[in-house]
């Protein structure tokens, strides 16, 4: 739990502790997640290594910026 608390503190520090803005970022991530997941799946189906790498990197970066480090791994 303490590690999660620190991850949240780190993420909030990135947005100057603006909880409202952080919440908007989470909502944005959740709203685009289906498209991101679709891009990942499509890249696998069509064997597009670059597309898969790019999509995976975008998801990993977004999760890291939100403080979801374990999910980003």
N, C-alpha and C positions, 0 to 999 in steps of 0.2 A: 504493500500500500504506500509506503514512503516513497518508493521509486516512482509510482504513478503520480504522487503529489508533486514530486520534483519535475516530472515531465510536463505536467500541467503548468507549473510555475514557469518553466522554460518557454513553453508555447505562448503563454500570456505575455511574457516579457517581450516576445517578438512583435506583439501588437500594442506595446505600451500599456499593458494591463487593461486594455479595453475589452471587457467581457462581452459587451454587445457585438463588437466587431468580430471577436473570436467566434461567437455563436453564429454569426452570418457566414463566416468561413466554413464552419462545420456544416451548416445547411447547404452551402454551395457544393461542398464535397459530396454530400449525400445525394444532392440532386443530379450531379453529373456522373456519379458512380456507375449507374447502369450502362451509360454510353462507354465509359472507360473499360468496364468489364467486357462489353461487346467488342470493343477494339482489340482487347487481349485475345479473346476467343477467336475472332476473325483472323488475326495474325497467325494464330496456331493453325487454323484450318487451311489457310492459303499458303502456309509455310513461308511467311514473311518475317525473317529473323530480325531485320532492322525495325520493322513495324512493332514487333513484339518487344524488342529492347526499348524502343522509344516510349511505348505505352506503359511498360513496366516501370521505367524510370520516372515517368510523370506521376504515376500512382505512388511510388515509393517517396518521391520528393514531397508530394502533397501530404502524405501521412506523417512524414518526418516533421514538416512545418507545423502540423497540428499537434505534435507531441506524442503521436502514436508510434513510438519507436519500435515496439515489439511487432506491430502489424507491418511496419515498413521493412522488417527483416525478412 
